[in-house]
Amino acid sequence: MRKLTYFIACSIDGFIGDPGGDAASMYPFVDEEFLAFLKAEYPETLWTPGRRALGLDDLPNKRFDTVIQGRGSYDLALKEDNTSPYAHLREYVASGTLKESPDPNVEIIADDLVGKVRELKAEDGEFGIYLCGGSQIAGELLDEIDELVIKTYPLVYGTGMPMFGSGFAISEFTLESVRTFGNGVLVRSYSRKR
């Protein structure tokens, strides 16, 4: 079985963005040291236009060959006139409102998100599935998430968009690794306790 990994940025108090989902305040923390880490360990999580701008377009995938994102996350790309933000991956967008994909590389999942994720996880392959966000689909897929990689930025929001937009339920994960950076960023990796 392939793994579904929720690779997410958040504030110290667990928010992935302000109440409207904007996480621009986290961008300044992607400094030279942290970018080197992303390039070395999670290159496929960088947007295709960013990879091209950095001369990393040919960088091979290390962990993922598929990305799933919600409509809100995808809308960030569309605002930049980017219809395929992860062109180096197989792209899915979970949306009940986006009726037609604006790009042949992007498939819309209009219903049964859990079923589609189970189908993707059952495929053969050495690479996993990158759950990009956002909060609502992470909440809907909580039981399917096998790994959490949480990039915690040294910010407190007070309120905002939570990592999981779901009702109360306890899900236990095991801490696998912690890495700290000079700019105060902390990256924690957890695996689901089954």
CORTANOR-V630692 format. One record per residue. N is the residue number from 1. RES is the residue in one small letter. SS is DSSP state (a for helix, b for strand, c for the rest). BURIAL is b if it has 9 or more other ideal C-beta (glycine too) atoms within 8 Angstrom, else e. D_CENTER is the distance of its C-alpha to the mean C-alpha in whole Angstrom. Layout:
N	RES	SS	BURIAL	D_CENTER
N	RES	SS	BURIAL	D_CENTER
This chain:
1	m	c	e	19
2	r	c	b	16
3	k	c	b	13
4	l	b	b	10
5	t	b	b	8
6	y	b	b	5
7	f	b	b	4
8	i	b	b	5
9	a	b	e	8
10	c	b	b	11
11	s	b	b	15
12	i	c	e	17
13	d	c	e	18
14	g	c	e	15
15	f	b	b	14
16	i	b	b	11
17	g	b	b	13
18	d	c	b	17
19	p	c	e	18
20	g	c	e	17
21	g	c	b	14
22	d	c	e	14
23	a	c	b	13
24	a	a	e	15
25	s	a	b	17
26	m	a	b	14
27	y	a	e	15
28	p	a	e	18
29	f	a	b	17
30	v	c	e	16
31	d	c	b	19
32	e	a	e	21
33	e	a	b	20
34	f	a	b	17
35	l	a	b	16
36	a	a	e	18
37	f	a	b	16
38	l	a	b	13
39	k	a	b	15
40	a	a	e	17
41	e	a	e	14
42	y	c	b	11
43	p	a	b	12
44	e	a	b	10
45	t	a	b	7
46	l	c	b	10
47	w	c	b	11
48	t	a	b	14
49	p	a	b	16
50	g	a	e	15
51	r	a	b	16
52	r	a	b	19
53	a	a	e	20
54	l	c	b	20
55	g	c	e	22
56	l	c	b	19
57	d	c	e	19
58	d	c	e	21
59	l	c	e	19
60	p	c	e	18
61	n	c	b	15
62	k	c	e	15
63	r	c	b	13
64	f	b	b	11
65	d	b	b	13
66	t	b	b	11
67	v	b	b	8
68	i	b	b	8
69	q	b	b	7
70	g	b	b	10
71	r	a	b	13
72	g	a	b	12
73	s	a	b	9
74	y	a	b	11
75	d	a	e	14
76	l	a	b	13
77	a	a	b	14
78	l	a	b	17
79	k	c	e	18
80	e	c	e	18
81	d	c	e	20
82	n	c	b	17
83	t	c	e	17
84	s	c	b	15
85	p	c	b	12
86	y	c	b	11
87	a	c	e	15
88	h	c	e	15
89	l	c	b	13
90	r	b	e	14
91	e	b	b	12
92	y	b	b	12
93	v	b	b	12
94	a	b	b	13
95	s	c	b	16
96	g	c	e	19
97	t	c	e	20
98	l	c	b	19
99	k	c	e	22
100	e	c	e	22
101	s	c	b	20
102	p	c	e	21
103	d	c	e	20
104	p	c	e	21
105	n	c	e	18
106	v	b	b	16
107	e	b	e	17
108	i	b	b	17
109	i	b	b	16
110	a	c	e	19
111	d	c	e	20
112	d	c	e	19
113	l	a	b	16
114	v	a	b	16
115	g	a	e	19
116	k	a	b	17
117	v	a	b	14
118	r	a	b	17
119	e	a	e	19
120	l	a	b	16
121	k	a	b	16
122	a	a	e	20
123	e	c	e	20
124	d	c	e	21
125	g	c	e	20
126	e	c	e	19
127	f	c	b	15
128	g	b	b	12
129	i	b	b	9
130	y	b	b	6
131	l	b	b	4
132	c	b	b	2
133	g	b	b	5
134	g	c	b	8
135	s	a	b	10
136	q	a	b	12
137	i	a	b	11
138	a	a	b	9
139	g	a	b	13
140	e	a	b	14
141	l	c	b	13
142	l	a	b	13
143	d	a	e	16
144	e	a	b	14
145	i	c	b	12
146	d	c	b	13
147	e	b	b	11
148	l	b	b	10
149	v	b	b	9
150	i	b	b	10
151	k	b	b	10
152	t	b	b	13
153	y	b	b	15
154	p	c	e	19
155	l	c	e	19
156	v	c	e	20
157	y	c	b	20
158	g	c	e	22
159	t	c	e	20
160	g	c	b	17
161	m	b	b	14
162	p	b	b	14
163	m	c	b	11
164	f	c	e	12
165	g	c	b	14
166	s	c	e	17
167	g	c	e	20
168	f	c	e	22
169	a	c	e	21
170	i	c	e	21
171	s	c	e	19
172	e	c	e	20
173	f	b	b	18
174	t	b	e	19
175	l	b	e	19
176	e	b	e	18
177	s	b	e	18
178	v	b	e	18
179	r	b	e	18
180	t	b	e	20
181	f	c	b	20
182	g	c	e	23
183	n	c	b	21
184	g	c	e	21
185	v	c	b	17
186	l	b	b	16
187	v	b	b	14
188	r	b	b	14
189	s	b	b	13
190	y	b	b	15
191	s	b	b	16
192	r	b	b	17
193	k	c	e	20
194	r	c	e	22
